[in-house]
Amino acid sequence: MWRILGELRAASVLSPFRLWLVGSRVDPGKDSSDVDLVLSPRAGFFLSDAIIEQGLWYCRNFGLYAANPRCVLDPCFRAGGPSLALVPLRPDTVLKTTKLFSPKLAKLVHNGRIPQHRRLGRFSIEYLRRAEDTDYYRKLPSRVFDGSLSSYQRPAVEVLFAGDPVSS
């Protein structure tokens, strides 16, 4: 997986983005799950809708057709980036996400479960959704924060360019 992520990081089409590994693959021993990625803006780059969509599309296609071995890359874009610290994710937290449009997202929009959305480019959708309404919220790990049990997102791991200093 790390070799594939390194190849992605080196792709010029992704140079405007910071690239983050998120989700269960951050934990050791989770080799069978898909690879969840968050793209976020790199300093000094202007990100149009077309550039965001191209980055998402590139990640998905790379995993399915160019990676060896092939794998399912599930990219999304978040302007604010992913969670970097171990903090609670409250159920009513509103998340703004851009993903490639899929039959599943189309059904959620059609059924009114994603009322706040906009098409982004030809193949993507940007939407607002409460954390508790996402598929993954119920799968998140939980721990006690300030005396209350709460779900949290695993802190993301940045995929750096070759030669970048390791951040702590």
N, C-alpha and C positions, 0 to 999 in steps of 0.2 A: 504494500500500500504506500509506503513512504517513497519508494522509487517512482511510482506513478504520480504522487503528489509533487515530487520534485520536477518531473517532466511538465506537469501542469504549470507549476510556478515559473518555469523557464519560457513558457509560451508568450510570445509578444502580444497576442490578443488580450492576455490577462495582465499586462504590465500596469494598466491604470488601477488595478485592484490590489487590496490586501486580501490574502487568501487564508481562511481559517478552517481547521478541522473541528467539528463540533459533534455533539451527540454521543452515542454509546461507543463509537470507535475510539474515543479519547481514552477509554478504560482499557487496560490490557485484557487480552483473551476474547475480544469481541470481533473476531475475524470474519464471521459469517454475515454480519449485518451490512447494509448498504453504507456508503461513505457520504455523510452529510457535510456539506461545505457551505460556508458563508463567504460571500464576496462583499467587501466594503471598500470605500474610496481610499486611494492612496493620496497623500498630500501632493498638491501641485497638479492634479489631473481634474479636468472637467468631465463629468460623466453624464452624457445624454442618455435618453431612453434607449436609443439604438446601441450605444456602447454597452449598457447594462444587459440588454437582451443578447447581444453577441457574446458576452462573457458567459452568461448562463447556458446558452446554446452550445458554446465551445466545450464547456465542462461536461455536459451530458453526452455529447457526441464522442468526445475523447474517451470517456469511460466505456461506452458501448462498442466503439469501432476501432480505436487506436491503441488503447491500453493493452498491455500484455502482462498478465492475463486480463481479460475484459472484466469490468466491474460496473456496478450501478453507482454512479455519482449522482447525488441529489443536491444540486446547488440552489442557493437562494441568495438574494441581495438584501442587505440591510444597511442603510446609510449610516446608522450609528454603530454598526459592527455587532459582534456577538457579546455574550457575557464573558468577562475576563476574570471575575472573582466569584467566590462561593457565596452567593447572596440569595435570599429567598426570591422565588418568582410567584408573586401573588396571583391568584386566579383571575382577578379583574385587570391585570396589567394588559394594556393594549399594545400589540406588536404590529409594526408596519413591515411588511415583507413583500418582496417581488420574487415570483417563481415563474417557470415555464407553465403555460396554460396546459391543463390536462383534463381528461374526462371527469376525474374526481373533483377538481376545482370548479369545472363547469356545473356539475351537479349541485355543489354547495352554493354557488351563486344563484342558480336557478331556483333552488329551494329556499332562498332567503337567509341561508346560514352565514353568508358573507355579504352583508348589505353594503358595506363601504368598500368599493373597489373601482379600479379603472384599468382598461386595457393599456398595456405598455408595449408599443411596437406591434408586430404581427402575431407573436407567439407567447407573449408574457402577460401577466396580470400583477398589479400592485394592489394590495389589500390590507385592511386593518382588521384585526381579530383579537378578541380577548384570549389570554393564555389558556384559560380553562376550556375554551371551545376548540382548541387544536387537538389533533390526534395524539400528539406525543405527550401532552401534559400529564395524563394518567400514568404514563410509563416513566416519568422522571423520578430520580431518587429523591428521598426526603430526609430531613434531619431537623433538629431543634434549633430554631433561631429565636432569641429573646424569649425563651420559655414556651414557644409554640412550634408544633411540628409543621413544617412547610416544605413544599416541593422546591427544587432548585435545578437550574441548568448547570451542567458540568462546565467548568471554565474552558474556553476555547484554546486551541493550540495553533499558533500562527505557523503557516508554511512559509519559510523564509527563502530568499534567493540564495543560491550556492555562494558561499563566502561571506554572507551576512553574519554579524556577530550574534551569538545566541542570546536572546533576551531572557531575563529572569522573571 
